[in-house]
């Protein structure tokens, strides 16, 4: 079940999963995934950017999870629908640890393209990889 309207609770939970303290994401939007009454995943939307005329340009997505069962087509469509359809951004981007092969592979399967490699940029130490996706490339929203 998707959880809407509990942005800060999902942000705090995701922060604990990703960096070990709950204050990493503040004033961000979020969607959670609940299974058996327990939060098992959350996507955080942060760093929303607009152009000079206040038109939506981009947003950062960060996903945290403790159970792989959250990654259904239904949930992924909802996670990508929010930035691309509801917020009307042109692109989404994300960062991950360069040492986390599972997340690197997952980002590729989602359709992200690697855009950069950043030395000593991961908050928990080590290098980071930046990924981006344009709305026109997103398989999760192409057919409505």
Secondary structure, DSSP 8 states (H G I E B T S, - for coil): -EE-S-HHHHHHHHHHHHHSSTTSS-S-EEEEEEETTEEEEEEEEEEEEE-TT--EEEEEEEEEES-GGG--HHHHHHHHHIIIIIS--SEEEEEEETT-HHHHHHHHHHT-EEEEEETT-STTSS-EEEEEEEGGG-TTTTT-
